Amino acid sequence: MKKLFVHKPLFRLLSPLFSGTLVYLLILLINNTIDELGANFFGQELYVCIGLAYLIQEYARISIIIFKRLKRPSSFFVKTILQIVSTIVINIVLVSLAMHLYFTNVLYYTPNSNELMIFNSIFSVIALIYVLLYVSHQFLYMVNTEKLEKEEWARQEVEEDFTDFKRGINPELLFESLEAILVVMKEDPDKAEQITDRFAMVYRYLLSKKKDELVPISEELKTLKELLQLFSELPHRKMQLGQITANETLVVPGSLLRIAEKVMRTTIPSEIKKMNIDVLESENKLEIKYKHEEKIDKSLNISILKYIQKDYEYYASEPVKVIHDDVFKTIYLPKLSLE
């Protein structure tokens, strides 16, 4: 939100001229008739009122800055009441002291209580207006901030829903699979039907398990095997499941499938060499291990697996890790259980 206008230099310079003149007019109307205004308008008292307006408005502005920086009291209501009371009390002290100095040193007599009450009442209203301007500005800022936070939350929700939808559909794999089916269909319809069955099984699994939080790893491995066979029909590195020792843990649906796809897309394509992906289970971790031959411009790292890492944050305190050595690359997932 923009800065409150009372802090603007032009407002600080011009506002006391008008407010001081208005105060002087009110005092003249209280002590004189309308017909006497013309004769008494310009005088020394006018400049005194303008000077007092400068003093009070600058003090009110400084008090706004001070209370804005105070961290206590934390309650907005209590802080506002304290600011109003302290501003008016100090305003009365400043006005009374200034009027006493003016009357005793310039007019050579002591002001009576009625005169002090008139000046204090009018200038207290000016100081109160300043405080209320600040309070209304803060309240409006709080309301707008809350609305912006809700809009930002709604935007993030829409983006997350779209990201989940895109991850579920996986348009890149979808188009590659359809292209492979179209190419094979003309030469070998039976093989095209097999590719279609694998393709349908993988997508049926991804879409049907979308609302499930966790699934047994046996279900995930069964679909992973079909996905790797589907990859073999695409122009990427041929992949297959190697050693499997994981059979009791739970996984986030589609996590192993997405890791396998990331491995495929970061590995140098080859029609000859095959890649084995081992799925191993330790005491508290699930390991996905393979011999890496990565592309020059692409590498599998934790940033590529950020969505998988985000999914596992809900269920485990242990983070997803990617360990790279000279031969193997290992992705560590925390073991999950219903307990």
KOLVEXRO-805179 format. One record per residue: residue number from 1; residue in one letter; chain; x, y, z of N, C-alpha, C in turn. Coordinates in steps of 0.1 Angstrom, whole numbers. Example, Ala and Ser with C-alpha at 12.3 -4.5 7.8 and 13.67 -1.06 7.14 Angstrom:
REM residues 2
<site 1,'A','A',<132,-57,78>,<123,-45,78>,<132,-33,78>>
<site 2,'S','A',<128,-22,71>,<137,-11,71>,<129,0,79>>
***
This chain:
REM residues 339
<site 1,'M','A',<8,-12,0>,<0,0,0>,<9,12,0>>
<site 2,'K','A',<4,23,-7>,<12,35,-8>,<13,42,6>>
<site 3,'K','A',<23,50,7>,<26,58,19>,<15,67,23>>
<site 4,'L','A',<11,68,36>,<1,77,40>,<4,92,36>>
<site 5,'F','A',<-6,99,31>,<-4,112,25>,<1,123,35>>
<site 6,'V','A',<-2,120,48>,<3,131,58>,<18,132,59>>
<site 7,'H','A',<25,122,53>,<40,122,53>,<45,129,41>>
<site 8,'K','A',<37,132,31>,<41,139,19>,<46,153,22>>
<site 9,'P','A',<57,157,17>,<63,171,20>,<53,182,16>>
<site 10,'L','A',<46,181,5>,<37,191,0>,<25,193,10>>
<site 11,'F','A',<20,181,15>,<9,182,24>,<14,188,37>>
<site 12,'R','A',<26,184,42>,<31,190,54>,<33,205,53>>
<site 13,'L','A',<36,210,42>,<38,224,40>,<26,232,39>>
<site 14,'L','A',<16,227,32>,<4,235,29>,<-8,232,39>>
<site 15,'S','A',<-9,220,44>,<-20,217,53>,<-21,226,65>>
<site 16,'P','A',<-10,229,72>,<-11,238,84>,<-16,252,80>>
<site 17,'L','A',<-13,257,68>,<-18,270,64>,<-33,270,65>>
<site 18,'F','A',<-39,260,59>,<-54,260,58>,<-60,256,72>>
<site 19,'S','A',<-54,247,79>,<-60,243,92>,<-58,254,102>>
<site 20,'G','A',<-46,261,102>,<-44,272,111>,<-53,284,108>>
<site 21,'T','A',<-56,286,96>,<-65,297,92>,<-79,293,96>>
<site 22,'L','A',<-83,280,95>,<-96,276,99>,<-98,277,114>>
<site 23,'V','A',<-87,274,122>,<-88,275,136>,<-90,290,140>>
<site 24,'Y','A',<-82,299,133>,<-84,313,136>,<-98,318,133>>
<site 25,'L','A',<-104,313,122>,<-118,317,119>,<-127,313,129>>
<site 26,'L','A',<-126,300,134>,<-135,295,144>,<-134,303,157>>
<site 27,'I','A',<-121,307,161>,<-119,315,173>,<-126,329,171>>
<site 28,'L','A',<-124,335,159>,<-130,348,157>,<-146,347,158>>
<site 29,'L','A',<-151,336,152>,<-166,334,153>,<-171,332,167>>
<site 30,'I','A',<-162,326,175>,<-166,324,189>,<-166,337,197>>
<site 31,'N','A',<-156,345,194>,<-154,357,202>,<-160,370,195>>
<site 32,'N','A',<-164,369,182>,<-169,381,175>,<-181,377,167>>
<site 33,'T','A',<-187,387,160>,<-198,384,151>,<-192,383,137>>
<site 34,'I','A',<-201,379,128>,<-197,377,114>,<-193,391,108>>
<site 35,'D','A',<-200,401,112>,<-197,415,106>,<-183,420,110>>
<site 36,'E','A',<-178,415,121>,<-165,419,126>,<-153,411,120>>
<site 37,'L','A',<-156,401,112>,<-146,392,107>,<-136,400,98>>
<site 38,'G','A',<-142,408,89>,<-134,416,80>,<-124,425,86>>
<site 39,'A','A',<-128,431,97>,<-119,440,104>,<-108,433,112>>
<site 40,'N','A',<-111,421,117>,<-102,415,126>,<-94,403,120>>
<site 41,'F','A',<-97,400,107>,<-92,388,101>,<-76,387,101>>
<site 42,'F','A',<-70,397,95>,<-56,397,94>,<-50,403,107>>
<site 43,'G','A',<-42,395,114>,<-36,400,126>,<-25,390,131>>
<site 44,'Q','A',<-19,394,142>,<-8,386,147>,<-13,372,151>>
<site 45,'E','A',<-26,371,156>,<-32,358,161>,<-33,348,149>>
<site 46,'L','A',<-35,353,137>,<-35,344,125>,<-22,336,124>>
<site 47,'Y','A',<-11,343,125>,<2,337,123>,<5,327,135>>
<site 48,'V','A',<0,331,147>,<1,322,159>,<-6,309,156>>
<site 49,'C','A',<-18,310,151>,<-26,298,149>,<-20,289,138>>
<site 50,'I','A',<-14,296,128>,<-8,288,117>,<5,281,123>>
<site 51,'G','A',<12,288,131>,<24,282,138>,<21,271,147>>
<site 52,'L','A',<10,273,154>,<5,262,163>,<1,250,154>>
<site 53,'A','A',<-6,252,143>,<-10,241,134>,<2,234,129>>
<site 54,'Y','A',<13,241,125>,<25,234,121>,<30,225,133>>
<site 55,'L','A',<31,231,145>,<36,223,156>,<28,211,159>>
<site 56,'I','A',<14,212,160>,<6,201,163>,<6,190,152>>
<site 57,'Q','A',<5,194,140>,<5,184,129>,<18,177,128>>
<site 58,'E','A',<29,184,130>,<42,177,130>,<43,167,142>>
<site 59,'Y','A',<38,172,153>,<39,162,165>,<30,150,162>>
<site 60,'A','A',<18,152,157>,<9,141,154>,<15,132,144>>
<site 61,'R','A',<22,137,134>,<29,129,124>,<40,121,130>>
<site 62,'I','A',<48,127,139>,<59,120,145>,<53,109,155>>
<site 63,'S','A',<42,112,161>,<36,101,170>,<31,89,162>>
<site 64,'I','A',<26,92,150>,<22,81,141>,<34,72,138>>
<site 65,'I','A',<45,78,134>,<57,71,131>,<62,63,143>>
<site 66,'I','A',<62,69,155>,<66,62,167>,<58,50,170>>
<site 67,'F','A',<44,52,170>,<35,41,173>,<36,30,162>>
<site 68,'K','A',<39,34,150>,<40,24,140>,<51,14,142>>
<site 69,'R','A',<62,19,148>,<74,11,150>,<73,3,163>>
<site 70,'L','A',<64,7,172>,<63,0,185>,<57,-14,182>>
<site 71,'K','A',<64,-24,189>,<59,-38,187>,<49,-42,198>>
<site 72,'R','A',<49,-34,209>,<40,-37,220>,<32,-24,223>>
<site 73,'P','A',<19,-25,227>,<11,-38,228>,<8,-44,214>>
<site 74,'S','A',<7,-57,213>,<4,-63,201>,<-10,-62,196>>
<site 75,'S','A',<-19,-59,204>,<-33,-58,200>,<-35,-44,193>>
<site 76,'F','A',<-41,-45,181>,<-43,-33,173>,<-53,-24,180>>
<site 77,'F','A',<-63,-29,187>,<-73,-20,194>,<-67,-13,206>>
<site 78,'V','A',<-59,-20,214>,<-53,-14,226>,<-43,-4,221>>
<site 79,'K','A',<-35,-7,211>,<-25,2,206>,<-31,15,201>>
<site 80,'T','A',<-43,14,194>,<-50,25,189>,<-55,34,200>>
<site 81,'I','A',<-61,28,211>,<-66,36,222>,<-55,43,229>>
<site 82,'L','A',<-44,36,231>,<-32,42,237>,<-26,54,229>>
<site 83,'Q','A',<-26,52,216>,<-21,63,207>,<-30,75,207>>
<site 84,'I','A',<-44,73,207>,<-53,84,208>,<-52,92,221>>
<site 85,'V','A',<-52,85,232>,<-51,91,245>,<-38,99,247>>
<site 86,'S','A',<-26,92,244>,<-13,99,245>,<-12,111,236>>
<site 87,'T','A',<-17,110,224>,<-16,121,214>,<-24,133,219>>
<site 88,'I','A',<-36,131,224>,<-44,142,229>,<-38,148,241>>
<site 89,'V','A',<-33,140,251>,<-28,145,263>,<-15,154,260>>
<site 90,'I','A',<-6,149,252>,<6,157,249>,<2,169,240>>
<site 91,'N','A',<-8,167,232>,<-13,179,224>,<-18,190,233>>
<site 92,'I','A',<-25,187,243>,<-30,197,253>,<-18,203,260>>
<site 93,'V','A',<-8,196,264>,<4,201,270>,<11,211,261>>
<site 94,'L','A',<13,207,248>,<20,216,239>,<12,229,236>>
<site 95,'V','A',<-1,227,234>,<-9,239,231>,<-10,249,243>>
<site 96,'S','A',<-11,243,255>,<-12,251,267>,<1,258,269>>
<site 97,'L','A',<12,251,267>,<25,258,269>,<28,269,259>>
<site 98,'A','A',<24,266,246>,<27,276,236>,<18,288,238>>
<site 99,'M','A',<5,286,242>,<-4,298,244>,<1,306,257>>
<site 100,'H','A',<5,298,267>,<10,305,279>,<22,314,275>>
<site 101,'L','A',<31,309,267>,<43,317,264>,<39,329,255>>
<site 102,'Y','A',<30,327,246>,<25,338,237>,<18,349,245>>
<site 103,'F','A',<9,345,254>,<1,354,261>,<10,362,271>>
<site 104,'T','A',<19,355,278>,<27,362,288>,<39,370,282>>
<site 105,'N','A',<45,366,271>,<56,373,265>,<52,383,254>>
<site 106,'V','A',<41,381,248>,<36,391,237>,<25,400,242>>
<site 107,'L','A',<14,393,248>,<3,401,252>,<4,406,266>>
<site 108,'Y','A',<13,400,274>,<16,405,287>,<4,402,297>>
<site 109,'Y','A',<-3,391,295>,<-12,387,306>,<-14,372,305>>
<site 110,'T','A',<-19,367,315>,<-20,352,316>,<-33,348,310>>
<site 111,'P','A',<-33,337,301>,<-46,333,295>,<-55,326,306>>
<site 112,'N','A',<-68,329,304>,<-77,322,313>,<-81,309,308>>
<site 113,'S','A',<-88,301,317>,<-92,287,314>,<-101,286,301>>
<site 114,'N','A',<-109,296,299>,<-118,295,288>,<-111,296,275>>
<site 115,'E','A',<-101,305,274>,<-93,307,262>,<-84,294,259>>
<site 116,'L','A',<-79,289,270>,<-71,276,268>,<-80,265,264>>
<site 117,'M','A',<-92,264,269>,<-101,253,265>,<-105,254,251>>
<site 118,'I','A',<-107,266,245>,<-110,268,231>,<-99,263,222>>
<site 119,'F','A',<-87,268,225>,<-75,264,217>,<-72,249,218>>
<site 120,'N','A',<-73,243,230>,<-70,229,232>,<-81,221,225>>
<site 121,'S','A',<-93,225,226>,<-104,217,220>,<-102,216,204>>
<site 122,'I','A',<-99,228,198>,<-98,228,184>,<-86,220,179>>
<site 123,'F','A',<-74,223,185>,<-62,216,181>,<-62,201,185>>
<site 124,'S','A',<-70,197,195>,<-71,183,198>,<-79,176,188>>
<site 125,'V','A',<-89,183,182>,<-96,177,171>,<-87,175,159>>
<site 126,'I','A',<-78,184,156>,<-69,183,145>,<-60,171,147>>
<site 127,'A','A',<-54,170,159>,<-46,158,162>,<-53,145,161>>
<site 128,'L','A',<-66,145,166>,<-74,133,166>,<-77,129,151>>
<site 129,'I','A',<-79,139,142>,<-81,136,128>,<-69,129,122>>
<site 130,'Y','A',<-57,134,126>,<-45,128,121>,<-44,113,125>>
<site 131,'V','A',<-47,111,138>,<-46,97,143>,<-56,88,136>>
<site 132,'L','A',<-68,93,135>,<-79,85,128>,<-75,82,113>>
<site 133,'L','A',<-69,92,107>,<-64,89,93>,<-54,78,93>>
<site 134,'Y','A',<-45,78,102>,<-35,67,103>,<-42,53,106>>
<site 135,'V','A',<-52,54,116>,<-59,41,120>,<-67,36,108>>
<site 136,'S','A',<-74,44,101>,<-82,40,90>,<-73,34,79>>
<site 137,'H','A',<-61,41,77>,<-51,36,67>,<-46,22,71>>
<site 138,'Q','A',<-43,20,84>,<-38,7,88>,<-49,-3,87>>
<site 139,'F','A',<-61,0,91>,<-72,-9,90>,<-75,-13,75>>
<site 140,'L','A',<-74,-3,66>,<-76,-6,52>,<-65,-15,47>>
<site 141,'Y','A',<-52,-13,52>,<-41,-21,48>,<-43,-35,53>>
<site 142,'M','A',<-48,-37,65>,<-50,-50,70>,<-60,-58,62>>
<site 143,'V','A',<-71,-51,58>,<-82,-57,51>,<-77,-61,37>>
<site 144,'N','A',<-69,-52,30>,<-64,-55,17>,<-54,-66,17>>
<site 145,'T','A',<-45,-66,28>,<-35,-76,29>,<-42,-90,31>>
<site 146,'E','A',<-53,-90,39>,<-60,-103,40>,<-66,-108,27>>
<site 147,'K','A',<-72,-98,19>,<-77,-102,6>,<-66,-107,-3>>
<site 148,'L','A',<-55,-100,-3>,<-44,-104,-12>,<-39,-118,-8>>
<site 149,'E','A',<-38,-120,5>,<-33,-134,9>,<-43,-144,5>>
<site 150,'K','A',<-56,-141,6>,<-66,-151,1>,<-65,-153,-14>>
<site 151,'E','A',<-63,-142,-22>,<-61,-144,-36>,<-48,-151,-40>>
<site 152,'E','A',<-38,-149,-32>,<-25,-156,-34>,<-27,-171,-31>>
<site 153,'W','A',<-34,-174,-20>,<-37,-188,-17>,<-45,-195,-27>>
<site 154,'A','A',<-55,-187,-32>,<-64,-193,-43>,<-56,-195,-56>>
<site 155,'R','A',<-46,-186,-59>,<-38,-188,-71>,<-29,-200,-69>>
<site 156,'Q','A',<-23,-201,-58>,<-14,-213,-55>,<-22,-226,-56>>
<site 157,'E','A',<-34,-226,-51>,<-43,-238,-52>,<-46,-241,-67>>
<site 158,'V','A',<-49,-231,-75>,<-52,-234,-89>,<-39,-239,-96>>
<site 159,'E','A',<-28,-233,-93>,<-15,-237,-99>,<-12,-251,-95>>
<site 160,'E','A',<-14,-255,-82>,<-11,-268,-78>,<-20,-278,-84>>
<site 161,'D','A',<-33,-275,-85>,<-43,-284,-92>,<-39,-286,-106>>
<site 162,'F','A',<-35,-275,-113>,<-31,-276,-127>,<-18,-285,-128>>
<site 163,'T','A',<-9,-283,-119>,<4,-291,-119>,<1,-305,-117>>
<site 164,'D','A',<-8,-308,-107>,<-12,-322,-105>,<-19,-328,-117>>
<site 165,'F','A',<-28,-320,-123>,<-34,-325,-135>,<-24,-328,-147>>
<site 166,'K','A',<-15,-319,-148>,<-5,-320,-159>,<4,-332,-156>>
<site 167,'R','A',<8,-334,-143>,<16,-346,-139>,<8,-359,-142>>
<site 168,'G','A',<-5,-359,-139>,<-13,-371,-141>,<-14,-374,-156>>
<site 169,'I','A',<-16,-364,-164>,<-18,-366,-178>,<-5,-369,-185>>
<site 170,'N','A',<6,-362,-180>,<20,-363,-186>,<19,-362,-201>>
<site 171,'P','A',<17,-350,-207>,<14,-349,-221>,<26,-353,-230>>
<site 172,'E','A',<39,-352,-225>,<50,-356,-232>,<50,-371,-235>>
<site 173,'L','A',<48,-378,-224>,<47,-393,-226>,<35,-397,-234>>
<site 174,'L','A',<24,-390,-232>,<12,-393,-240>,<14,-392,-255>>
<site 175,'F','A',<20,-381,-259>,<22,-379,-273>,<32,-388,-279>>
<site 176,'E','A',<43,-391,-271>,<53,-400,-276>,<47,-414,-278>>
<site 177,'S','A',<39,-418,-268>,<32,-432,-269>,<23,-432,-281>>
<site 178,'L','A',<15,-422,-283>,<6,-422,-295>,<13,-422,-308>>
<site 179,'E','A',<24,-415,-308>,<32,-415,-321>,<38,-429,-323>>
<site 180,'A','A',<43,-435,-313>,<49,-449,-314>,<38,-458,-319>>
<site 181,'I','A',<26,-457,-314>,<14,-466,-318>,<11,-463,-333>>
<site 182,'L','A',<11,-451,-337>,<8,-448,-351>,<18,-453,-360>>
<site 183,'V','A',<31,-453,-356>,<42,-458,-365>,<41,-473,-366>>
<site 184,'V','A',<39,-480,-354>,<39,-495,-354>,<26,-501,-360>>
<site 185,'M','A',<16,-493,-359>,<3,-498,-364>,<3,-502,-378>>
<site 186,'K','A',<10,-495,-387>,<10,-497,-401>,<18,-510,-404>>
<site 187,'E','A',<28,-514,-396>,<36,-525,-399>,<32,-538,-391>>
<site 188,'D','A',<28,-536,-379>,<25,-547,-370>,<14,-543,-361>>
<site 189,'P','A',<1,-546,-365>,<-10,-542,-357>,<-10,-549,-343>>
<site 190,'D','A',<-6,-562,-342>,<-6,-569,-330>,<3,-562,-320>>
<site 191,'K','A',<15,-558,-324>,<24,-551,-315>,<19,-537,-311>>
<site 192,'A','A',<12,-530,-320>,<6,-518,-317>,<-5,-520,-306>>
<site 193,'E','A',<-12,-531,-307>,<-22,-534,-297>,<-16,-536,-283>>
<site 194,'Q','A',<-4,-543,-283>,<3,-545,-271>,<8,-532,-265>>
<site 195,'I','A',<13,-523,-273>,<17,-510,-268>,<5,-502,-263>>
<site 196,'T','A',<-6,-503,-270>,<-18,-496,-265>,<-22,-502,-251>>
<site 197,'D','A',<-21,-515,-249>,<-25,-521,-237>,<-16,-516,-225>>
<site 198,'R','A',<-3,-516,-228>,<6,-511,-218>,<3,-496,-215>>
<site 199,'F','A',<2,-488,-225>,<-1,-474,-224>,<-14,-472,-216>>
<site 200,'A','A',<-24,-480,-219>,<-37,-478,-211>,<-35,-482,-197>>
<site 201,'M','A',<-28,-493,-194>,<-26,-498,-181>,<-19,-487,-172>>
<site 202,'V','A',<-8,-481,-178>,<-1,-471,-170>,<-10,-459,-167>>
<site 203,'Y','A',<-17,-454,-177>,<-25,-443,-175>,<-37,-446,-166>>
<site 204,'R','A',<-42,-458,-167>,<-53,-462,-158>,<-49,-462,-144>>
<site 205,'Y','A',<-36,-467,-142>,<-31,-467,-128>,<-29,-453,-123>>
<site 206,'L','A',<-23,-445,-131>,<-20,-431,-126>,<-33,-424,-123>>
<site 207,'L','A',<-44,-425,-131>,<-56,-418,-129>,<-64,-424,-118>>
<site 208,'S','A',<-64,-437,-117>,<-72,-444,-106>,<-66,-442,-92>>
<site 209,'K','A',<-53,-441,-92>,<-46,-439,-79>,<-44,-425,-75>>
<site 210,'K','A',<-50,-416,-83>,<-47,-401,-81>,<-52,-397,-67>>
<site 211,'K','A',<-63,-402,-62>,<-69,-398,-49>,<-63,-406,-38>>
<site 212,'D','A',<-56,-417,-40>,<-50,-425,-30>,<-37,-418,-24>>
<site 213,'E','A',<-36,-418,-11>,<-24,-412,-6>,<-12,-421,-7>>
<site 214,'L','A',<-13,-434,-4>,<-2,-443,-4>,<-7,-456,-10>>
<site 215,'V','A',<2,-464,-17>,<-1,-477,-22>,<10,-486,-19>>
<site 216,'P','A',<7,-499,-18>,<18,-509,-16>,<28,-508,-28>>
<site 217,'I','A',<41,-511,-25>,<51,-510,-35>,<49,-521,-46>>
<site 218,'S','A',<43,-532,-42>,<41,-542,-52>,<32,-537,-64>>
<site 219,'E','A',<22,-530,-61>,<13,-524,-72>,<21,-514,-80>>
<site 220,'E','A',<30,-506,-74>,<38,-497,-81>,<48,-504,-90>>
<site 221,'L','A',<54,-514,-85>,<64,-522,-93>,<58,-529,-105>>
<site 222,'K','A',<45,-534,-103>,<38,-540,-114>,<36,-530,-126>>
<site 223,'T','A',<32,-518,-122>,<29,-508,-132>,<42,-503,-138>>
<site 224,'L','A',<53,-502,-129>,<66,-498,-134>,<72,-507,-145>>
<site 225,'K','A',<69,-520,-143>,<74,-530,-153>,<68,-527,-166>>
<site 226,'E','A',<55,-524,-166>,<48,-521,-179>,<53,-508,-185>>
<site 227,'L','A',<55,-498,-176>,<60,-486,-181>,<74,-487,-188>>
<site 228,'L','A',<83,-495,-182>,<96,-497,-188>,<95,-505,-201>>
<site 229,'Q','A',<86,-514,-202>,<84,-520,-215>,<78,-510,-226>>
<site 230,'L','A',<70,-501,-221>,<65,-491,-230>,<76,-482,-234>>
<site 231,'F','A',<86,-478,-225>,<97,-470,-229>,<106,-477,-240>>
<site 232,'S','A',<106,-490,-240>,<114,-498,-250>,<109,-495,-264>>
<site 233,'E','A',<97,-491,-266>,<91,-488,-279>,<94,-473,-283>>
<site 234,'L','A',<100,-465,-274>,<102,-451,-277>,<117,-449,-279>>
<site 235,'P','A',<121,-439,-286>,<135,-436,-290>,<144,-431,-278>>
<site 236,'H','A',<144,-440,-267>,<152,-437,-256>,<160,-449,-252>>
<site 237,'R','A',<168,-448,-241>,<175,-459,-236>,<166,-470,-232>>
<site 238,'K','A',<169,-483,-236>,<161,-494,-232>,<163,-497,-217>>
<site 239,'M','A',<152,-499,-209>,<153,-500,-195>,<146,-512,-190>>
<site 240,'Q','A',<150,-518,-179>,<143,-530,-173>,<146,-530,-158>>
<site 241,'L','A',<137,-537,-151>,<139,-538,-137>,<150,-548,-134>>
<site 242,'G','A',<159,-545,-125>,<170,-553,-121>,<167,-560,-108>>
<site 243,'Q','A',<175,-558,-98>,<173,-565,-85>,<162,-558,-77>>
<site 244,'I','A',<153,-565,-72>,<142,-560,-64>,<142,-567,-50>>
<site 245,'T','A',<144,-559,-40>,<143,-565,-26>,<132,-557,-18>>
<site 246,'A','A',<125,-548,-24>,<115,-540,-17>,<102,-547,-19>>
<site 247,'N','A',<95,-551,-8>,<82,-557,-9>,<72,-554,2>>
<site 248,'E','A',<76,-546,12>,<68,-544,24>,<64,-529,25>>
<site 249,'T','A',<71,-520,19>,<69,-506,22>,<57,-500,14>>
<site 250,'L','A',<53,-488,17>,<43,-481,9>,<50,-469,2>>
<site 251,'V','A',<44,-465,-9>,<50,-454,-17>,<39,-445,-21>>
<site 252,'V','A',<42,-432,-24>,<33,-423,-30>,<29,-428,-44>>
<site 253,'P','A',<17,-429,-48>,<13,-434,-61>,<20,-426,-73>>
<site 254,'G','A',<27,-434,-82>,<33,-428,-93>,<47,-423,-91>>
<site 255,'S','A',<52,-423,-78>,<65,-418,-76>,<76,-426,-83>>
<site 256,'L','A',<76,-439,-82>,<86,-447,-89>,<85,-445,-104>>
<site 257,'L','A',<73,-444,-109>,<71,-442,-124>,<77,-429,-128>>
<site 258,'R','A',<75,-419,-120>,<81,-405,-124>,<96,-405,-123>>
<site 259,'I','A',<101,-412,-113>,<116,-413,-112>,<121,-421,-124>>
<site 260,'A','A',<115,-432,-128>,<120,-439,-140>,<119,-431,-152>>
<site 261,'E','A',<109,-423,-154>,<108,-414,-165>,<119,-404,-165>>
<site 262,'K','A',<122,-398,-153>,<133,-388,-152>,<146,-394,-156>>
<site 263,'V','A',<148,-407,-151>,<161,-414,-155>,<162,-416,-170>>
<site 264,'M','A',<151,-420,-176>,<151,-422,-190>,<154,-409,-198>>
<site 265,'R','A',<148,-398,-194>,<150,-386,-201>,<163,-379,-199>>
<site 266,'T','A',<170,-383,-188>,<184,-377,-186>,<195,-387,-190>>
<site 267,'T','A',<192,-398,-196>,<202,-408,-200>,<203,-408,-215>>
<site 268,'I','A',<216,-410,-219>,<219,-410,-234>,<212,-422,-240>>
<site 269,'P','A',<204,-419,-251>,<197,-430,-258>,<207,-440,-264>>
<site 270,'S','A',<202,-453,-265>,<210,-463,-271>,<201,-475,-275>>
<site 271,'E','A',<203,-480,-287>,<195,-491,-292>,<201,-504,-287>>
<site 272,'I','A',<214,-504,-283>,<221,-517,-279>,<221,-519,-264>>
<site 273,'K','A',<226,-509,-257>,<228,-511,-243>,<214,-510,-235>>
<site 274,'K','A',<212,-518,-225>,<201,-517,-217>,<205,-512,-203>>
<site 275,'M','A',<196,-506,-196>,<198,-501,-183>,<190,-509,-173>>
<site 276,'N','A',<196,-513,-162>,<189,-520,-151>,<186,-510,-140>>
<site 277,'I','A',<174,-510,-135>,<170,-502,-124>,<168,-511,-112>>
<site 278,'D','A',<176,-510,-102>,<174,-518,-89>,<165,-510,-79>>
<site 279,'V','A',<156,-518,-73>,<148,-512,-63>,<151,-520,-50>>
<site 280,'L','A',<158,-513,-41>,<163,-520,-29>,<156,-514,-17>>
<site 281,'E','A',<155,-522,-6>,<149,-517,6>,<159,-519,18>>
<site 282,'S','A',<162,-508,25>,<170,-509,37>,<162,-507,49>>
<site 283,'E','A',<168,-504,60>,<160,-503,73>,<150,-492,73>>
<site 284,'N','A',<154,-480,68>,<144,-469,68>,<144,-461,55>>
<site 285,'K','A',<150,-467,44>,<150,-461,31>,<147,-470,20>>
<site 286,'L','A',<142,-464,9>,<140,-472,-3>,<149,-466,-14>>
<site 287,'E','A',<157,-475,-20>,<167,-471,-29>,<164,-474,-43>>
<site 288,'I','A',<165,-464,-52>,<164,-467,-67>,<177,-464,-73>>
<site 289,'K','A',<184,-475,-78>,<198,-474,-81>,<200,-478,-96>>
<site 290,'Y','A',<209,-471,-103>,<212,-475,-117>,<226,-469,-120>>
<site 291,'K','A',<231,-475,-131>,<244,-470,-136>,<241,-459,-146>>
<site 292,'H','A',<247,-447,-142>,<243,-435,-150>,<252,-433,-162>>
<site 293,'E','A',<246,-429,-173>,<253,-424,-185>,<245,-412,-189>>
<site 294,'E','A',<246,-401,-183>,<237,-390,-184>,<241,-381,-196>>
<site 295,'K','A',<231,-374,-201>,<232,-365,-212>,<241,-353,-208>>
<site 296,'I','A',<247,-346,-217>,<256,-335,-214>,<248,-323,-208>>
<site 297,'D','A',<236,-321,-214>,<228,-309,-210>,<217,-313,-199>>
<site 298,'K','A',<216,-325,-195>,<206,-329,-185>,<212,-338,-175>>
<site 299,'S','A',<208,-336,-163>,<213,-344,-152>,<202,-346,-142>>
<site 300,'L','A',<201,-358,-137>,<190,-360,-126>,<196,-356,-113>>
<site 301,'N','A',<189,-346,-107>,<193,-340,-94>,<180,-338,-86>>
<site 302,'I','A',<182,-333,-74>,<170,-331,-65>,<160,-321,-70>>
<site 303,'S','A',<165,-311,-78>,<156,-301,-83>,<146,-307,-93>>
<site 304,'I','A',<150,-317,-101>,<142,-323,-110>,<131,-332,-103>>
<site 305,'L','A',<134,-336,-91>,<125,-344,-83>,<118,-336,-73>>
<site 306,'K','A',<116,-323,-75>,<111,-314,-64>,<96,-318,-61>>
<site 307,'Y','A',<88,-322,-71>,<75,-325,-68>,<74,-338,-60>>
<site 308,'I','A',<82,-348,-63>,<83,-360,-55>,<87,-357,-41>>
<site 309,'Q','A',<97,-349,-40>,<102,-344,-27>,<90,-338,-19>>
<site 310,'K','A',<83,-329,-26>,<71,-323,-19>,<61,-332,-15>>
<site 311,'D','A',<58,-343,-23>,<48,-353,-19>,<53,-361,-6>>
<site 312,'Y','A',<65,-364,-5>,<70,-372,6>,<72,-364,18>>
<site 313,'E','A',<72,-350,17>,<73,-342,29>,<61,-343,38>>
<site 314,'Y','A',<49,-347,32>,<37,-348,40>,<38,-361,49>>
<site 315,'Y','A',<45,-371,46>,<45,-383,52>,<58,-387,60>>
<site 316,'A','A',<69,-380,58>,<81,-384,64>,<90,-371,67>>
<site 317,'S','A',<97,-372,77>,<106,-361,80>,<119,-362,73>>
<site 318,'E','A',<123,-374,69>,<135,-376,61>,<133,-371,46>>
<site 319,'P','A',<143,-364,41>,<141,-358,28>,<144,-368,17>>
<site 320,'V','A',<140,-366,5>,<144,-373,-7>,<158,-369,-10>>
<site 321,'K','A',<167,-379,-13>,<181,-376,-16>,<185,-382,-29>>
<site 322,'V','A',<195,-376,-36>,<201,-381,-48>,<216,-381,-46>>
<site 323,'I','A',<221,-394,-46>,<236,-395,-43>,<242,-400,-57>>
<site 324,'H','A',<253,-393,-60>,<260,-395,-73>,<274,-399,-70>>
<site 325,'D','A',<278,-411,-76>,<292,-414,-76>,<297,-417,-90>>
<site 326,'D','A',<309,-423,-91>,<315,-425,-105>,<307,-435,-113>>
<site 327,'V','A',<301,-444,-107>,<294,-455,-114>,<279,-454,-113>>
<site 328,'F','A',<274,-453,-100>,<260,-454,-98>,<254,-441,-93>>
<site 329,'K','A',<241,-440,-96>,<233,-428,-91>,<222,-435,-83>>
<site 330,'T','A',<220,-430,-71>,<210,-436,-62>,<200,-425,-57>>
<site 331,'I','A',<187,-428,-59>,<177,-420,-53>,<171,-426,-40>>
<site 332,'Y','A',<172,-419,-29>,<168,-424,-17>,<154,-418,-13>>
<site 333,'L','A',<144,-427,-11>,<131,-423,-7>,<129,-428,7>>
<site 334,'P','A',<123,-420,16>,<120,-425,30>,<109,-437,29>>
<site 335,'K','A',<111,-447,38>,<102,-457,38>,<89,-452,45>>
<site 336,'L','A',<78,-456,40>,<65,-451,46>,<57,-463,50>>
<site 337,'S','A',<49,-461,61>,<40,-472,66>,<28,-465,72>>
<site 338,'L','A',<18,-473,74>,<5,-467,79>,<7,-463,94>>
<site 339,'E','A',<17,-468,101>,<19,-464,115>,<23,-449,115>>
***
